[in-house]
Amino acid sequence: MSAGQIAALIAAGAFVLLVILLAIPLIKLGRTLDEATIAIRKAHEGTDPLLIGANDTLTHVNTQLERVDGITSNAAAVSGNVSALSSVFTATLGGPLVKTAALSYGISKAIKARRAKKAGKAPRGKGSKKR
C-alpha cells in the first residue's frame, strides 16, 4: 500500500464520519418538520369551528345593530316630536300665560298702592326706601 492509498483511505473514512455526523441533525430536522406539519394540520382542523362560530357571532351582532339603529331612529323621531310640541306649547300658551302673569302682578300692585293711598301712607315701591 502506498502513501497515496493510505491518504485516500483516511479521506474516505473522514468523509464517512462527516456524513454520519451530518445525518443525525438532518434526521432530527426531518422529525421536527413532520411534527410541525401535524401541528399545522390540527390547527387547520380546529379553525373551521372557530371561524363558523365567529361568523355566527358577527351575524348576531349585525342583527342587534340593525335593531339598535331602528331604536335610535325612533328616539330621534320622538325627540323631534317633543321639540315641535314644546314649540307649539310655547307659541300657544307661553305668550298668553306671561301676559296673564304680568296682568295679575300689575293688578296686585295697583290694589296695594290704592290701599296705601287710602290709609294715608306713601306706596312702597322700588323708588321709595324705608328709613
Buried (B, 14 or more C-beta within 10 A) or exposed (E): EEEEEEEEEEEEEEEEEEEEEEEEEEEEEEEEEEEEEEEEEEEEEEEEEEEEEEEEEEEEEEEEEEEEEEEEEEEEEEEEEEEEEEEEEEEEEEEEEEEEEEEEEEEEEEEEBEEBEEEEEEBEEEEEEEE
